[in-house]
């Protein structure tokens, strides 16, 4: 699927725009990770940065803000799972979302003890 998503992203962009690496660096910022399309909104993608690490970061971008994408490499974990890494170039000035999971819990008692 990452390869198909790379083709979809690149379909809207002229090859001459990305053939000059200096132009791409001036207009976009690269991010590297495991790329997935949003399941309910095809106008968004998720990128899991450092997917084999316990400290991975999940970010979301709008596909209209992606200027270019390229397959990068396949990484294999010790348990023999593999992940396809993709480099995406996101237009400077775009808004991305960093998605941070958290455990829903009531810490009010802890706060009262330490801050009260």
Residue pairs with C-beta under 8 A, 6 or more apart in sequence:
1 36
1 37
2 34
2 35
2 71
2 84
2 86
3 71
3 84
5 35
5 36
5 37
5 45
5 69
5 86
6 35
6 69
6 70
6 71
6 86
8 63
9 63
9 66
9 68
9 69
9 88
10 68
10 69
13 67
13 68
17 23
17 24
17 67
17 68
18 24
18 67
18 68
18 89
24 67
24 68
24 89
27 67
27 89
27 91
27 92
28 67
28 68
28 89
28 90
28 91
28 92
29 89
29 90
29 92
30 87
30 88
30 89
30 90
31 47
31 49
31 59
31 87
31 88
31 90
32 49
32 72
32 85
32 86
32 87
32 88
33 47
33 48
33 49
33 50
33 51
33 59
33 85
33 86
34 47
34 48
34 51
34 83
34 84
34 85
34 86
35 45
35 46
35 47
35 69
35 84
35 86
35 88
36 45
36 46
36 47
36 48
37 44
37 45
37 46
38 44
38 45
38 46
38 60
42 63
43 62
43 63
43 64
44 60
44 61
44 62
44 63
45 60
45 61
45 63
45 66
45 88
46 58
46 59
46 60
46 99
47 58
47 59
47 60
47 61
47 86
47 88
48 56
48 57
48 58
49 56
49 57
49 58
49 59
50 56
50 57
51 75
51 83
51 85
52 75
52 77
52 83
57 98
58 98
58 99
58 100
59 96
59 97
59 98
59 99
60 96
60 97
60 99
61 88
61 90
61 94
61 96
61 97
62 94
62 95
65 90
65 91
65 94
65 95
65 96
66 88
66 89
66 90
66 91
67 89
67 90
67 91
68 88
68 89
69 86
69 87
69 88
69 89
70 86
70 87
71 84
71 85
71 86
72 85
72 86
72 87
73 84
73 85
74 82
74 83
74 84
74 85
75 82
75 83
75 85
76 82
76 83
77 83
90 96
